[in-house]
Amino acid sequence: MSWETISNFVQLILNGLAVGSVYAVVALGFVIIYKASDVFNFAQGELTTLGAFICYFLIIHLQLPIIWAFLLTFVLMAVIAILIEEVFFRPLVGEPLFSVIMVTVGLSVFLKGVIGLSCGYTIRKFPSFVSENPISVAGLVISPIHLTTIIITTILVILCALFFKYSMTGIAMRAVANDQDASFLMGISVRRIFGSSWAASAIVASIGGILLSSITILHPSTSAVGIKVFPAVVLGGLDSIPGAILGGIIIGVVENLVGGYIDPLVGGGLKEITAFLILIAIMMIRPYGLFGKEEIERV
Amino acid sequence: MRSGDLKTSYSEDIALLETPFVKACIGLFVILLLGFVLVGDKYSIYIINLAAIATIGSLGLNLLTGFTGQIAVGHAGFLAIGAYSSAILTGHGLPFLVALPLSGFISAGVGLLVGIPSLKLKGLYLAITTFAFGFIVEHLANSWDSLTGGAQGIAVNPASVFGICFDTDRSFFFLVFPLTVLAILFGSNLVRSKPGRAWIAIRDRDIAAETIGIDLYHYKLSSFAVSSFFGGIAGSLMAHYLQYIGPTHFSLLVSIQYLAMIVVGGLGSILGSIFGAVFMTILPELLKLLPDLLRHSCPALVDKFADINLILYGLIIMLFIIFEPGGLNAIWNRIKVYWRMWPYTH
């Protein structure tokens, strides 16, 4: 193999890693809600876009310094998520799965409309917060924003792992996920845990949204990333944080490899559905994913 | 009004329309509908036709999701398969009368394939899988240019049966109405016979159903097949009615619209599917009147009408699930019970 083939391959992997890390961040948001409250949030993509738009307006229209804009975005998104949880999901505790899924589907359509109505459909560019000159090492090119994404993902993963392992809230969240009734009896406020898991998830979602819109563009259609992340979440196992990260990265890399090597052979179009073909394959072979807990039903 | 009706024979007990009063009401409704179509304007007939097509589709989805409990978030995929196969088959010279059932069967075949994971997967996982299916079909419709015409879509011949061409709104009604009635009859008889009862048992508790001897493999797959058959027929009718189809007709939003129909109408109810289909068809048309109203008070909102539509869809789905999980059908039943004994309600 010539050097060029190898460097081409490594370049595809690198791009895949960068895209995959964004998937991983968004997937993380899914998993946090699912882990604590068993709600699979079809509206996660919209939360992601909403976060990016809020941050954009804070920076452009209120002229806030970037770091304050980020922090304020997190606070606002947390408040919005807690409100959503209070209003739409609190009445559904104990209701059948179908109702919960349908409410998240309804929420996604609703938020899509709200975003479109308030932000419009012009294509915007998110103000860049890192330099735009690509870094090149040994013939491989990576843009700083991709590098930042990979670094932020790594930091988020470590933070999340520490949070769930050592913090009081994190431990309480795991307890609630494991057994709601028992943790209620142990004096954990299940209400508050649901609220804080939604808030945490919305903050992670807005980080994902900011990264994603910095890499691509800021547009209401960005929320489609929520759909693309499903395969990542399922591949990793719905309730596993390392799974979500690994799933996101695997999907990102495979997608890029398919786009680079197989798409030219079949005339294109395969890259976009690779993730979903993987998804269906996982469903057939190992529905609980790489790290998810296997559900065993007792009669 | 109707109260304390005494049944003296088995055939009375299994009759679909139980009392002369119900029969008279249905008869009156059909006569009024036919009369309206004969004198009504083009636009109203257009809406009625769309509602009739949507009824067939939502019946199919309700059989699968409402009666068998298999959450399917990709119904538009089946509509797309029915529509494209019918369009392509009639494009190659096949008569409509053959292409219509054939497109239903093609769709049912794909439905069987999609149903296979349901043997292993439940609830959430199945929802995600069907979601992926809907996405893949939409993507194929968009990018398989040689077959589907890509993003531009393809023109479809108007339906014609024995030389009669159903190419106007009014004439198409006389094609779609009997088919809708047939679908409703088929659906309501299906759910009260053996397969329907098996499906309901599976929905309520699949393990218990299996223990009492219901073949899960057979009945889950048959539910998928019947549901996608209905979807395929609805898609085919839509293609021949609009005489043009493109990927936008089968987007994710359409799947959600169909789910909204059965949620709003009432899960696990035939009448509910009809209510839901009619409601969700009329609603966007009513919303189109909104821009005219807003033009004076709030002109900025006029061209935002698509987004207002989305917001209302979302709200309707969420509010119905939270406050009226039984849907319009439950409201209808309450009204019926109230009037049954009126004025002596106790």
Interface residues (C-beta under 8 A of the other chain):
Chain A: F40 F88 P91 L92 E95 L97 F98 S99 I101 M102 V103 V105 G106 L107 S108 V109 F110 L111 K112 G113 V114 G116 L117 I227 F230 P231 V234 L238 G268 G269 E272 I273 F276 L277 L279 I280 M283 M284 P287 E297 V299
Chain B: T65 G69 I71 V73 I116 P117 K120 L121 G123 L124 Y125 A127 I128 T129 F131 A132 F133 F135 I136 H139 L140 S143 W144 I207 T211 L252 L253 I256 L259 A260 V263 L267 K304 A306 D307 I308 N309 L310 I311 L312 Y313 G314 L315 I316 I317 M318 I321 I322 P325
